[in-house]
Structures are given as C-alpha cells and as structure tokens.
Amino acid sequence: MHEEAYWSTWVLALKRRGLNAPAAVFLEGLGPLSVFLAQVVYIGQPFLKGFLPGEQMGALARMLEDQQQRSSFAAFLEEDKD
C-alpha cells in the first residue's frame, strides 16, 4: 500500500494536537537523521503499537526513509493549515 493513503489520517491526528506546522518543519529539517529515525520506528514497532497500527507504522518508516515522500508529506501538512 502507498504511504499517501495514510496521510489524511496522520494530518488529522497532528492537527488535533496542534502539531501539524511543527511536524512539517521537523520533517523538512530532518536530513540525514531521517534514516536513523526510520530504523528506530522499524525496531520500535512492537513498543509503539498504541500510537499507530502496524501497517501505518511501516508506512511512516518508509516515508521517513524517502526524502521525496518526506518533502511531499511536509508540503501536504503545510497545505492543510486551515
């Protein structure tokens, strides 16, 4: 499944907590640490089950690994500021 299928769900969750703008800035500035963070998500899946269902956790990790997807998701977050 494509990670984009979960983006709306993630945006709503971030928006409810007022974190959509900070998350966009974080994703844009993540740089080389994104691969490390993706690995943390992969390894931490058993411990992070309460935050996101398994398939979404994998999609999050794949999005973090891919610079183009990170940028696209950050732009998606920025679009949905209203």
Secondary structure as a PSIPRED ss2 file (coil, helix, strand):
# PSIPRED VFORMAT (PSIPRED V4.0)

   1 M C   1.000  0.000  0.000
   2 H C   1.000  0.000  0.000
   3 E C   1.000  0.000  0.000
   4 E H   0.000  1.000  0.000
   5 A H   0.000  1.000  0.000
   6 Y H   0.000  1.000  0.000
   7 W H   0.000  1.000  0.000
   8 S H   0.000  1.000  0.000
   9 T H   0.000  1.000  0.000
  10 W H   0.000  1.000  0.000
  11 V H   0.000  1.000  0.000
  12 L H   0.000  1.000  0.000
  13 A H   0.000  1.000  0.000
  14 L H   0.000  1.000  0.000
  15 K H   0.000  1.000  0.000
  16 R H   0.000  1.000  0.000
  17 R C   1.000  0.000  0.000
  18 G C   1.000  0.000  0.000
  19 L C   1.000  0.000  0.000
  20 N H   0.000  1.000  0.000
  21 A H   0.000  1.000  0.000
  22 P H   0.000  1.000  0.000
  23 A H   0.000  1.000  0.000
  24 A H   0.000  1.000  0.000
  25 V H   0.000  1.000  0.000
  26 F H   0.000  1.000  0.000
  27 L H   0.000  1.000  0.000
  28 E H   0.000  1.000  0.000
  29 G H   0.000  1.000  0.000
  30 L C   1.000  0.000  0.000
  31 G C   1.000  0.000  0.000
  32 P C   1.000  0.000  0.000
  33 L H   0.000  1.000  0.000
  34 S H   0.000  1.000  0.000
  35 V H   0.000  1.000  0.000
  36 F H   0.000  1.000  0.000
  37 L H   0.000  1.000  0.000
  38 A H   0.000  1.000  0.000
  39 Q H   0.000  1.000  0.000
  40 V H   0.000  1.000  0.000
  41 V H   0.000  1.000  0.000
  42 Y H   0.000  1.000  0.000
  43 I H   0.000  1.000  0.000
  44 G H   0.000  1.000  0.000
  45 Q C   1.000  0.000  0.000
  46 P C   1.000  0.000  0.000
  47 F C   1.000  0.000  0.000
  48 L C   1.000  0.000  0.000
  49 K C   1.000  0.000  0.000
  50 G C   1.000  0.000  0.000
  51 F C   1.000  0.000  0.000
  52 L C   1.000  0.000  0.000
  53 P C   1.000  0.000  0.000
  54 G H   0.000  1.000  0.000
  55 E H   0.000  1.000  0.000
  56 Q H   0.000  1.000  0.000
  57 M H   0.000  1.000  0.000
  58 G H   0.000  1.000  0.000
  59 A H   0.000  1.000  0.000
  60 L H   0.000  1.000  0.000
  61 A H   0.000  1.000  0.000
  62 R H   0.000  1.000  0.000
  63 M H   0.000  1.000  0.000
  64 L H   0.000  1.000  0.000
  65 E H   0.000  1.000  0.000
  66 D C   1.000  0.000  0.000
  67 Q H   0.000  1.000  0.000
  68 Q H   0.000  1.000  0.000
  69 Q H   0.000  1.000  0.000
  70 R H   0.000  1.000  0.000
  71 S H   0.000  1.000  0.000
  72 S H   0.000  1.000  0.000
  73 F H   0.000  1.000  0.000
  74 A H   0.000  1.000  0.000
  75 A H   0.000  1.000  0.000
  76 F H   0.000  1.000  0.000
  77 L H   0.000  1.000  0.000
  78 E H   0.000  1.000  0.000
  79 E H   0.000  1.000  0.000
  80 D C   1.000  0.000  0.000
  81 K C   1.000  0.000  0.000
  82 D C   1.000  0.000  0.000
